[in-house]
């Protein structure tokens, strides 16, 4: 039987002109890449390995339960 796992991934540029990706729901699940596409590939692989390891150890697999939202604020006279 196949089970699907979906996680929120954060990708941010870093000071080395590369990209850092992490999964907030999976502590320690991080990776880097030289492009966004490469970073997305690497984080998908990292998630797969992370979840497979949890399953192999008969540990619970965290489920994504976060909510993403963006808020825009207006600051008068901000430069």
Secondary structure, DSSP 8 states (H G I E B T S, - for coil): ---------EEEE-TTSSEEEE-TTSTT-EEEESSHHHHHHHHHHHHHHHHHHHHHTT-----------------TT--
